[in-house]
Amino acid sequence: FQASNPGQFENDNDVLWQRGHVPETIVYHGRVGINTDAPDEALVVCGNAKVMGRVMHPSDSRAKQNIREVDTNEQLRRIAQMRLVEYDYKPEFASVMGIKNT
């Protein structure tokens, strides 16, 4: 889509953006691509992203409780049982993602 007026799209019938239920939020039902017209995930950014605040991830310690140390020897034994692999990216994936060293 190309915007003719800020906040308006040429084809308003296809607009999937909506105001969120929480103040100052916007919702899009579908995939969003920045610098790509073929996003294959909910959000694909082809280029650098600058974050001026925090990025919260489910693995973030701020989202956890009851964090405790574990038996290192037992964990090393488990790691030794893991299947480790090396791989090369498929050329068609690497070219779309801008990966030079596959």
N, CA, C and O of each residue as an XYZ file, in Angstrom:
408
protein
N       0.839     -1.194      0.000
C       0.000      0.000      0.000
C       0.871      1.240      0.000
O       1.984      1.235      0.526
N       0.361      2.284     -0.585
C       1.056      3.559     -0.507
C       0.125      4.553      0.170
O      -1.064      4.627     -0.140
N       0.673      5.293      1.075
C      -0.139      6.264      1.809
C      -0.284      7.532      1.001
O       0.707      8.079      0.519
N      -1.519      8.010      0.845
C      -1.744      9.286      0.196
C      -1.837     10.388      1.244
O      -1.407     11.517      1.004
N      -2.388     10.067      2.382
C      -2.448     10.961      3.528
C      -1.899     10.197      4.719
O      -2.121      8.991      4.826
N      -1.191     10.863      5.610
C      -0.678     10.126      6.771
C      -1.793      9.381      7.488
O      -2.823      9.966      7.821
N      -1.587      8.096      7.723
C      -2.562      7.300      8.436
C      -3.649      6.700      7.574
O      -4.494      5.963      8.081
N      -3.654      6.999      6.259
C      -4.663      6.426      5.381
C      -3.980      5.641      4.279
O      -2.899      6.014      3.824
N      -4.608      4.548      3.844
C      -4.091      3.728      2.774
C      -4.958      3.914      1.538
O      -6.118      4.311      1.643
N      -4.401      3.628      0.374
C      -5.133      3.759     -0.875
C      -6.369      2.870     -0.889
O      -7.427      3.285     -1.362
N      -6.244      1.639     -0.369
C      -7.331      0.679     -0.401
C      -7.762      0.385      1.033
O      -7.235     -0.532      1.663
N      -8.711      1.152      1.547
C      -9.128      1.008      2.940
C      -9.841     -0.314      3.210
O      -9.981     -0.700      4.370
N     -10.298     -1.024      2.166
C     -10.973     -2.305      2.377
C     -10.009     -3.373      2.875
O     -10.431     -4.309      3.554
N      -8.727     -3.254      2.553
C      -7.745     -4.266      2.905
C      -6.953     -3.918      4.160
O      -6.021     -4.642      4.508
N      -7.292     -2.843      4.841
C      -6.539     -2.415      6.008
C      -6.799     -3.371      7.168
O      -7.949     -3.604      7.542
N      -5.730     -3.922      7.734
C      -5.856     -4.852      8.853
C      -5.393     -4.226     10.154
O      -5.428     -4.880     11.196
N      -4.959     -2.971     10.118
C      -4.507     -2.286     11.330
C      -5.721     -1.834     12.115
O      -6.696     -1.352     11.540
N      -5.663     -1.992     13.439
C      -6.752     -1.558     14.306
C      -6.165     -0.942     15.555
O      -5.033     -1.244     15.935
N      -6.938     -0.074     16.196
C      -6.520      0.425     17.506
C      -6.631     -0.712     18.505
O      -7.573     -1.504     18.468
N      -5.649     -0.780     19.402
C      -5.660     -1.825     20.415
C      -6.601     -1.503     21.546
O      -7.094     -0.380     21.648
N      -6.859     -2.483     22.402
C      -7.724     -2.278     23.563
C      -7.013     -1.497     24.654
O      -7.658     -0.881     25.501
N      -5.689     -1.519     24.636
C      -4.888     -0.781     25.606
C      -4.537      0.566     24.969
O      -4.211      0.607     23.783
N      -4.594      1.658     25.717
C      -4.270      2.969     25.145
C      -2.895      2.981     24.474
O      -1.962      2.321     24.930
N      -2.791      3.731     23.403
C      -1.553      3.935     22.643
C      -1.013      2.637     22.045
O       0.201      2.461     21.944
N      -1.912      1.719     21.644
C      -1.477      0.493     20.978
C      -2.173      0.370     19.634
O      -3.243      0.936     19.411
N      -1.539     -0.382     18.742
C      -2.088     -0.653     17.426
C      -1.921     -2.142     17.169
O      -0.931     -2.740     17.590
N      -2.871     -2.736     16.489
C      -2.873     -4.175     16.243
C      -2.939     -4.420     14.746
O      -3.686     -3.756     14.026
N      -2.155     -5.372     14.290
C      -2.212     -5.807     12.892
C      -2.377     -7.314     12.890
O      -1.592     -8.024     13.518
N      -3.371     -7.803     12.206
C      -3.620     -9.242     12.121
C      -2.997     -9.755     10.832
O      -3.591     -9.658      9.758
N      -1.803    -10.296     10.953
C      -1.077    -10.795      9.798
C       0.414    -10.648     10.036
O       0.856    -10.487     11.173
N       1.180    -10.704      8.972
C       2.635    -10.583      9.065
C       3.068     -9.190      8.643
O       2.485     -8.590      7.740
N       4.099     -8.685      9.310
C       4.621     -7.353      9.018
C       6.051     -7.498      8.530
O       6.863     -8.176      9.161
N       6.359     -6.863      7.409
C       7.711     -6.881      6.871
C       8.253     -5.476      6.764
O       7.584     -4.584      6.244
N       9.465     -5.274      7.257
C      10.157     -3.997      7.112
C      11.345     -4.250      6.205
O      12.205     -5.073      6.517
N      11.397     -3.550      5.086
C      12.397     -3.744      4.032
C      12.271     -5.119      3.381
O      13.253     -5.643      2.854
N      11.091     -5.702      3.410
C      10.803     -6.950      2.705
C       9.319     -6.978      2.386
O       8.496     -6.505      3.169
N       8.986     -7.532      1.238
C       7.575     -7.680      0.902
C       7.121     -9.132      1.055
O       6.026     -9.496      0.627
N       7.979     -9.962      1.674
C       7.636    -11.368      1.865
C       7.984    -11.832      3.284
O       8.814    -12.726      3.446
N       7.364    -11.240      4.312
C       7.671    -11.689      5.679
C       7.146    -13.105      5.897
O       6.012    -13.415      5.531
N       7.968    -13.956      6.489
C       7.560    -15.329      6.752
C       7.371    -15.591      8.245
O       7.211    -16.740      8.658
N       7.387    -14.545      9.043
C       7.117    -14.610     10.477
C       6.216    -13.428     10.821
O       5.916    -12.601      9.960
N       5.785    -13.348     12.080
C       4.909    -12.257     12.498
C       5.549    -10.893     12.235
O       4.865     -9.958     11.818
N       6.866    -10.773     12.478
C       7.598     -9.539     12.197
C       8.957     -9.909     11.635
O       9.720    -10.650     12.256
N       9.252     -9.385     10.454
C      10.554     -9.605      9.828
C      11.158     -8.241      9.532
O      10.563     -7.432      8.821
N      12.335     -7.991     10.079
C      13.055     -6.750      9.838
C      14.318     -7.097      9.074
O      15.199     -7.777      9.600
N      14.413     -6.636      7.845
C      15.625     -6.841      7.048
C      16.445     -5.561      7.161
O      16.223     -4.602      6.422
N      17.368     -5.558      8.069
C      18.180     -4.387      8.366
C      18.368     -4.284      9.861
O      17.994     -5.191     10.605
N      18.933     -3.205     10.295
C      19.180     -3.000     11.719
C      17.919     -2.518     12.416
O      17.095     -1.826     11.818
N      17.776     -2.881     13.663
C      16.669     -2.404     14.486
C      17.259     -1.692     15.696
O      18.189     -2.194     16.327
N      16.721     -0.535     16.012
C      17.195      0.224     17.161
C      16.105      0.204     18.224
O      14.963      0.580     17.958
N      16.453     -0.229     19.412
C      15.505     -0.308     20.519
C      15.952      0.680     21.582
O      17.077      0.599     22.077
N      15.083      1.606     21.932
C      15.421      2.615     22.924
C      14.936      2.210     24.318
O      15.230      2.887     25.303
N      14.200      1.114     24.394
C      13.719      0.616     25.682
C      14.200     -0.802     25.885
O      15.210     -1.218     25.316
N      13.469     -1.541     26.700
C      13.844     -2.919     27.000
C      13.176     -3.875     26.023
O      12.084     -3.605     25.522
N      13.829     -4.978     25.762
C      13.240     -6.069     24.990
C      13.024     -7.208     25.968
O      13.973     -7.699     26.578
N      11.794     -7.621     26.115
C      11.463     -8.707     27.043
C      11.313     -9.981     26.247
O      10.620    -10.008     25.230
N      11.951    -11.022     26.700
C      11.915    -12.324     26.053
C      11.550    -13.347     27.120
O      11.923    -13.177     28.281
N      10.820    -14.418     26.749
C      10.449    -15.406     27.775
C      11.648    -15.970     28.531
O      11.485    -16.475     29.641
N      12.837    -15.896     27.960
C      14.018    -16.407     28.629
C      14.632    -15.375     29.578
O      15.596    -15.678     30.280
N      14.091    -14.184     29.603
C      14.597    -13.101     30.427
C      14.396    -13.428     31.910
O      13.317    -13.865     32.309
N      15.422    -13.221     32.714
C      15.325    -13.523     34.146
C      14.253    -12.686     34.839
O      13.748    -13.087     35.888
N      13.896    -11.529     34.274
C      12.853    -10.697     34.882
C      11.483    -11.364     34.804
O      10.563    -10.964     35.517
N      11.332    -12.393     33.936
C      10.061    -13.092     33.785
C      10.024    -14.394     34.569
O       9.080    -15.171     34.425
N      11.034    -14.649     35.397
C      11.150    -15.932     36.082
C      11.175    -15.751     37.595
O      11.435    -14.665     38.114
N      10.895    -16.850     38.277
C      11.035    -16.882     39.730
C      11.604    -18.238     40.116
O      11.680    -19.141     39.283
N      12.002    -18.385     41.369
C      12.583    -19.636     41.872
C      13.820    -20.066     41.080
O      14.006    -21.255     40.823
N      14.646    -19.131     40.703
C      15.880    -19.437     39.981
C      16.880    -19.989     40.985
O      17.119    -19.380     42.028
N      17.467    -21.145     40.673
C      18.413    -21.768     41.605
C      19.526    -22.469     40.840
O      19.367    -22.838     39.677
N      20.641    -22.641     41.510
C      21.787    -23.339     40.935
C      21.463    -24.823     40.770
O      20.642    -25.374     41.503
N      22.121    -25.465     39.792
C      21.927    -26.897     39.561
C      23.256    -27.623     39.711
O      24.312    -26.993     39.764
N      23.200    -28.949     39.781
C      24.393    -29.786     39.872
C      25.121    -29.745     38.531
O      24.633    -30.292     37.542
N      26.274    -29.106     38.494
C      27.029    -28.922     37.257
C      27.427    -30.247     36.625
O      27.333    -30.395     35.406
N      27.865    -31.203     37.416
C      28.274    -32.504     36.872
C      27.114    -33.201     36.166
O      27.292    -33.774     35.092
N      25.937    -33.151     36.765
C      24.758    -33.771     36.155
C      24.409    -33.076     34.835
O      24.062    -33.734     33.854
N      24.502    -31.764     34.819
C      24.162    -31.030     33.598
C      25.183    -31.315     32.496
O      24.800    -31.437     31.333
N      26.468    -31.425     32.831
C      27.484    -31.771     31.832
C      27.245    -33.171     31.271
O      27.463    -33.411     30.084
N      26.797    -34.093     32.121
C      26.472    -35.443     31.646
C      25.327    -35.381     30.638
O      25.358    -36.073     29.621
N      24.329    -34.566     30.912
C      23.204    -34.407     29.976
C      23.662    -33.773     28.665
O      23.238    -34.186     27.586
N      24.524    -32.775     28.766
C      25.026    -32.116     27.561
C      25.803    -33.101     26.697
O      25.693    -33.076     25.471
N      26.594    -33.975     27.336
C      27.385    -34.960     26.588
C      26.484    -35.926     25.812
O      26.935    -36.547     24.849
N      25.228    -36.060     26.215
C      24.292    -36.947     25.525
C      23.556    -36.254     24.376
O      22.835    -36.899     23.615
N      23.743    -34.944     24.258
C      23.039    -34.202     23.210
C      23.605    -34.518     21.828
O      24.784    -34.841     21.680
N      22.748    -34.420     20.831
C      23.166    -34.560     19.437
C      23.601    -33.176     18.946
O      22.787    -32.255     18.882
N      24.859    -33.034     18.608
C      25.387    -31.767     18.110
C      25.587    -31.873     16.600
O      26.038    -32.909     16.110
N      25.260    -30.827     15.865
C      25.359    -30.861     14.407
C      26.003    -29.580     13.890
O      26.004    -28.550     14.565
N      26.546    -29.663     12.686
C      26.964    -28.493     11.920
C      26.080    -28.454     10.693
O      25.561    -29.488     10.273
N      25.899    -27.288     10.114
C      25.038    -27.186      8.943
C      25.406    -25.971      8.110
O      26.114    -25.077      8.572
N      24.915    -25.951      6.874
C      24.997    -24.807      5.980
C      23.563    -24.386      5.683
O      22.682    -25.233      5.535
N      23.328    -23.072      5.595
C      22.015    -22.605      5.190
C      21.789    -22.926      3.718
O      22.728    -22.914      2.922
N      20.552    -23.210      3.364
C      20.201    -23.395      1.963
C      20.404    -22.063      1.253
O      20.052    -21.017      1.799
N      20.967    -22.080      0.038
C      21.261    -20.817     -0.665
C      20.046    -19.910     -0.817
O      20.177    -18.692     -0.692
N      18.859    -20.474     -1.085
C      17.678    -19.627     -1.279
C      17.273    -18.928      0.018
O      16.764    -17.808     -0.022
N      17.490    -19.569      1.164
C      17.201    -18.943      2.452
C      18.241    -17.863      2.743
O      17.895    -16.750      3.141
N      19.509    -18.198      2.543
C      20.588    -17.247      2.820
C      20.437    -15.979      2.004
O      20.655    -14.883      2.521
N      20.063    -16.107      0.721
C      19.957    -14.915     -0.126
C      18.794    -14.025      0.306
O      18.915    -12.801      0.283
N      17.663    -14.628      0.703
C      16.527    -13.841      1.162
C      16.832    -13.127      2.468
O      16.395    -11.995      2.677
N      17.590    -13.792      3.360
C      17.895    -13.236      4.676
C      19.133    -12.354      4.661
O      19.461    -11.743      5.678
N      19.826    -12.272      3.532
C      21.013    -11.435      3.451
C      22.216    -12.042      4.158
O      23.108    -11.319      4.602
N      22.243    -13.379      4.265
C      23.350    -14.072      4.927
C      24.422    -14.346      3.878
O      24.162    -15.012      2.875
N      25.616    -13.836      4.110
C      26.704    -14.011      3.150
C      27.496    -15.290      3.426
O      27.850    -16.012      2.494
N      27.775    -15.571      4.701
C      28.547    -16.742      5.077
C      27.577    -17.819      5.522
O      27.060    -17.768      6.638
N      27.322    -18.805      4.647
C      26.303    -19.811      4.951
C      26.866    -20.945      5.795
O      26.140    -21.877      6.141
